[in-house]
C-alpha cells in the first residue's frame, strides 16, 4: 500500500476504534468551500457554523471503517458522539478535539 492510500487507526478507548483516511490539500480546500455555504442558525457565529459543517463533511469523507456493528454511513457519522467526532477530526488533520476548525483568518490574539 502506497502513501496515497494510507489509513490510520484511531483508538477510541474500551476496545473501540475507527479507521480514517488523512485529508489531502485538494480535499481540504474542496470541503472548506462546501462548508462556506452553510446557513448560519440563530445565535450561531458564522465561523462556528462553518467549523461544525466542515467537521461533519470531513468525517463523512474520511471515516472508512470502525469497530461499531453499525455500518459507516453519512447518517451514522452524524450520530457520532461529540468527543469522538472531534478526536477523529484531529486525526485526519482538522483543528483540535475541543473546537471545530475555524474557517476565517487565524486569530491575532496573544
Buried (B, 14 or more C-beta within 10 A) or exposed (E): EEEEEEBBEBEBEEEEBBBBBBBEEEBBEBBBEBBEEBEEEEEEEBBBBBBBBBBBBBBBBBBEBBEBEEEBEEEBBEEBEEEBBBBBBBBBBBBEBEEBBBBEEEEEEE
